[in-house]
Amino acid sequence: MKKIIFLLFLTTLGYSQNTNREYFTHSWKGYRLELKTTDGTYFIQFFNDKIAETSFVPNGEKFNSQSHAVVLKTNNHPFKIEENADFIEMKTNELGIKIIKSPFQIIYSHQDKTILSEKLGYFKRKHEPLEKVKGNIVYDSTEVIQFNINSTEKLYGGGARVLGMNRRGNRLALYNRADYGYETRSELMNFTIPIVISSQKYMVHFDNAPIGYLDLDSKKENVLEYETISGRKTYQVIVGNTWEDLIHNYTELTGKQPLPPRWALGNFSSRFGYHSETEARKTIQKFKEENIPVDAIILDLYWFGKEVQGTMGNLEVYRDSFPTFEKKWWMILIKWESKPFR
């Protein structure tokens, strides 16, 4: 029984990609593989032994090497290469990438165990908008990167949602917007992240900024999809031996948040909004008079206009209400005798 299940798993992850995509030729540019197919070129490289990057550039397009998110530099990390008439394999001690030439297929493995593979890889199709963003993502067609996944893994990620931890079975919009009045479920809340985390301790980070969708096997066909209106066809596969290791590797790639200053852990003055600079300054003065420590004031609303409606989203300070907005606010907070809350 175990052998049958294993064979079914390999079949699920290992069948051919787009039937119109055929291997043509490949070359090595330093530590980067450049692989030409009938409809475009793949650029594949390692950042380190647990992070690899794959980009696809369709024929007629230019490779955009500029990432909006990645801070880690490729450092010519060494890896093993095996080539023959049937396949090309790039492998570190942790992460393997196998390109089968015919039928064309890219397969990723962690410590020699297959984790995912490109299904159709990159292709274009007619846009089918989600109801929640029907008026926001308005395009006739979208660009898709599609993968095979196994039938048992749980999928996390995608940013702020009220869906529970395992988000498999959902097609999620990558469009930052608040959802007011939700109760026990919300598919779209405030911020989204184009990243999928698997219970098999790997991640796929789609390195592209434009809006789109993440489909976490919503059709129950063991398929993971990233869909976007435009931009880079670049993603990184990240693996880890523990959850801590996986998160460490991801933050190595995209950057680690610095520790907040000590004042950020203190007492903040905050309400729905301060209607004017005078009101805000009087509030801090009252803290001082009552000898209540305060380290910051959150202005929230009204600094951009007298009313919220019609002004929300403005980035310019409304000078009628906040005439000296930049004028030494920190002096109010720290130049008084009571000890700050730190």
Secondary structure, DSSP 8 states (H G I E B T S, - for coil): -HHHHHHHHHHHHHS---TT--EEEEEEETTEEEEEETTEEEEEEEEETTEEEEEEEETT-------SS----------EEEE-SSEEEEE-SSEEEEEETTTTEEEEEETTEEEEEEEEEEEEEE----GGGTTTS--SEEEEEEEE--SS--EEEEES-BS-S--TT-EEEE-----TT--S-BS--S-EEEEEEETTTEEEEE---S-EEEEESTTSSSEEEEEESSS--EEEEEE-SSHHHHHHHHHHHH-------GGGGS-EEE-SB-SSHHHHHHHHHHHHHTT----EEE-BBSTT-SSSTTTTT--S--TTT-TTTTS-HHHHHHSSSS----
